[in-house]
């Protein structure tokens, strides 16, 4: 399957941040890695902020596609704990936004508000919030490479969160 130039740019931008760090995250470096001219990159993303915004939107779209709407809470847990299917480099746009321009996180905040509205509809909204926070913690621990739990412990945590989520629906 061929990917669009825009998607290729986003993939390469993610790789630049993940492998080389934010100091090397320049439009020139991304263009070089994507195999296009800087002008070609600017055609799709006219500024670094627009590129970061694109990274965030791409991450959110990719993650959203994996969530099963009929069992959204357990699906959310599974996606946060399934490191084989989660490409943490997709989250690098979030890191870039946190470091460079937190205003770009507005779509993430809005996404979280929508999720919170769904959580408020659960039997125990506080438990729903705790489950989501546990998921976010696991995702960011994995992203930062600081997770210390064994696979066995991770499975126990996953299974317990799934059990708890079943009580909420």
C-alpha positions as a Python dict, from the first residue, in 0.01 Angstrom:
ca = {
    (1, 'X'): (0, 0, 0),
    (2, 'X'): (144, 336, -99),
    (3, 'X'): (135, 605, 162),
    (4, 'X'): (84, 970, 78),
    (5, 'X'): (372, 1218, 82),
    (6, 'X'): (207, 1386, 380),
    (7, 'X'): (195, 1060, 574),
    (8, 'X'): (557, 983, 477),
    (9, 'X'): (661, 1323, 612),
    (10, 'X'): (477, 1254, 939),
    (11, 'X'): (635, 909, 972),
    (12, 'X'): (982, 1049, 913),
    (13, 'X'): (920, 1339, 1153),
    (14, 'X'): (823, 1086, 1419),
    (15, 'X'): (1141, 891, 1353),
    (16, 'X'): (1359, 1202, 1372),
    (17, 'X'): (1218, 1293, 1713),
    (18, 'X'): (1227, 935, 1843),
    (19, 'X'): (1579, 854, 1723),
    (20, 'X'): (1760, 1188, 1725),
    (21, 'X'): (1566, 1395, 1979),
    (22, 'X'): (1397, 1732, 1965),
    (23, 'X'): (1726, 1915, 1910),
    (24, 'X'): (1749, 1755, 1563),
    (25, 'X'): (1381, 1809, 1488),
    (26, 'X'): (1416, 2067, 1214),
    (27, 'X'): (1223, 2103, 892),
    (28, 'X'): (1548, 2047, 704),
    (29, 'X'): (1618, 1721, 887),
    (30, 'X'): (1263, 1593, 836),
    (31, 'X'): (1274, 1681, 465),
    (32, 'X'): (1607, 1504, 429),
    (33, 'X'): (1480, 1190, 601),
    (34, 'X'): (1160, 1195, 394),
    (35, 'X'): (1365, 1226, 75),
    (36, 'X'): (1201, 1549, -36),
    (37, 'X'): (1306, 1911, -64),
    (38, 'X'): (1236, 2153, 218),
    (39, 'X'): (1000, 2331, -22),
    (40, 'X'): (812, 2005, -71),
    (41, 'X'): (777, 1968, 303),
    (42, 'X'): (663, 2331, 338),
    (43, 'X'): (396, 2271, 75),
    (44, 'X'): (233, 2018, 309),
    (45, 'X'): (333, 2173, 642),
    (46, 'X'): (407, 2547, 611),
    (47, 'X'): (570, 2570, 956),
    (48, 'X'): (715, 2358, 1232),
    (49, 'X'): (400, 2418, 1437),
    (50, 'X'): (186, 2288, 1150),
    (51, 'X'): (407, 1978, 1132),
    (52, 'X'): (370, 1919, 1506),
    (53, 'X'): (-4, 1973, 1471),
    (54, 'X'): (-4, 1716, 1192),
    (55, 'X'): (187, 1470, 1412),
    (56, 'X'): (-69, 1507, 1689),
    (57, 'X'): (-365, 1467, 1454),
    (58, 'X'): (-200, 1164, 1293),
    (59, 'X'): (-139, 1002, 1632),
    (60, 'X'): (-496, 1064, 1741),
    (61, 'X'): (-638, 927, 1414),
    (62, 'X'): (-420, 614, 1427),
    (63, 'X'): (-511, 545, 1789),
    (64, 'X'): (-881, 617, 1733),
    (65, 'X'): (-897, 364, 1449),
    (66, 'X'): (-797, 90, 1693),
    (67, 'X'): (-1072, 157, 1947),
    (68, 'X'): (-1377, -66, 1929),
    (69, 'X'): (-1679, 162, 1989),
    (70, 'X'): (-1897, -115, 2130),
    (71, 'X'): (-1651, -192, 2410),
    (72, 'X'): (-1461, 136, 2424),
    (73, 'X'): (-1321, 116, 2778),
    (74, 'X'): (-1177, -234, 2755),
    (75, 'X'): (-1056, -152, 2403),
    (76, 'X'): (-881, 157, 2540),
    (77, 'X'): (-707, -59, 2802),
    (78, 'X'): (-604, -318, 2545),
    (79, 'X'): (-455, -57, 2315),
    (80, 'X'): (-254, 106, 2592),
    (81, 'X'): (-117, -229, 2705),
    (82, 'X'): (-57, -390, 2365),
    (83, 'X'): (297, -272, 2297),
    (84, 'X'): (315, -490, 1989),
    (85, 'X'): (44, -286, 1818),
    (86, 'X'): (127, 55, 1968),
    (87, 'X'): (388, 246, 1777),
    (88, 'X'): (519, 480, 2045),
    (89, 'X'): (692, 689, 1781),
    (90, 'X'): (341, 809, 1690),
    (91, 'X'): (330, 979, 2028),
    (92, 'X'): (636, 1190, 1959),
    (93, 'X'): (421, 1475, 1830),
    (94, 'X'): (282, 1505, 2180),
    (95, 'X'): (632, 1534, 2319),
    (96, 'X'): (724, 1797, 2063),
    (97, 'X'): (413, 1999, 2149),
    (98, 'X'): (481, 1976, 2520),
    (99, 'X'): (837, 2099, 2466),
    (100, 'X'): (777, 2358, 2196),
    (101, 'X'): (420, 2489, 2194),
    (102, 'X'): (162, 2358, 2438),
    (103, 'X'): (-117, 2540, 2254),
    (104, 'X'): (-86, 2266, 1992),
    (105, 'X'): (-218, 2019, 2248),
    (106, 'X'): (-569, 2168, 2225),
    (107, 'X'): (-702, 1880, 2006),
    (108, 'X'): (-572, 1633, 2265),
    (109, 'X'): (-744, 1827, 2543),
    (110, 'X'): (-1067, 1824, 2344),
    (111, 'X'): (-1032, 1449, 2282),
    (112, 'X'): (-985, 1397, 2655),
    (113, 'X'): (-1294, 1610, 2732),
    (114, 'X'): (-1502, 1387, 2502),
    (115, 'X'): (-1361, 1078, 2676),
    (116, 'X'): (-1441, 1232, 3015),
    (117, 'X'): (-1803, 1282, 2908),
    (118, 'X'): (-1822, 910, 2830),
    (119, 'X'): (-1663, 830, 3165),
    (120, 'X'): (-1924, 1039, 3348),
    (121, 'X'): (-2189, 806, 3202),
    (122, 'X'): (-2035, 500, 3369),
    (123, 'X'): (-2171, 344, 3689),
    (124, 'X'): (-1863, 465, 3879),
    (125, 'X'): (-1704, 761, 3696),
    (126, 'X'): (-1421, 789, 3949),
    (127, 'X'): (-1314, 431, 3882),
    (128, 'X'): (-1335, 505, 3509),
    (129, 'X'): (-1100, 800, 3555),
    (130, 'X'): (-858, 585, 3755),
    (131, 'X'): (-856, 323, 3478),
    (132, 'X'): (-784, 587, 3214),
    (133, 'X'): (-507, 742, 3423),
    (134, 'X'): (-350, 397, 3467),
    (135, 'X'): (-361, 350, 3089),
    (136, 'X'): (-200, 689, 3026),
    (137, 'X'): (67, 613, 3284),
    (138, 'X'): (153, 284, 3116),
    (139, 'X'): (165, 444, 2772),
    (140, 'X'): (396, 724, 2882),
    (141, 'X'): (618, 489, 3083),
    (142, 'X'): (662, 286, 2766),
    (143, 'X'): (720, 597, 2556),
    (144, 'X'): (990, 726, 2791),
    (145, 'X'): (1144, 381, 2827),
    (146, 'X'): (1102, 383, 3205),
    (147, 'X'): (855, 99, 3253),
    (148, 'X'): (986, -137, 3517),
    (149, 'X'): (711, -395, 3536),
    (150, 'X'): (773, -748, 3416),
    (151, 'X'): (553, -888, 3140),
    (152, 'X'): (385, -1102, 3403),
    (153, 'X'): (308, -797, 3618),
    (154, 'X'): (188, -603, 3314),
    (155, 'X'): (-51, -885, 3228),
    (156, 'X'): (-185, -886, 3585),
    (157, 'X'): (-241, -509, 3573),
    (158, 'X'): (-405, -537, 3231),
    (159, 'X'): (-634, -819, 3344),
    (160, 'X'): (-734, -634, 3661),
    (161, 'X'): (-816, -317, 3467),
    (162, 'X'): (-1026, -521, 3222),
    (163, 'X'): (-1212, -680, 3516),
    (164, 'X'): (-1273, -338, 3668),
    (165, 'X'): (-1393, -197, 3338),
    (166, 'X'): (-1651, -477, 3306),
    (167, 'X'): (-1803, -364, 3636),
    (168, 'X'): (-1862, -15, 3498),
    (169, 'X'): (-2076, -87, 3194),
}
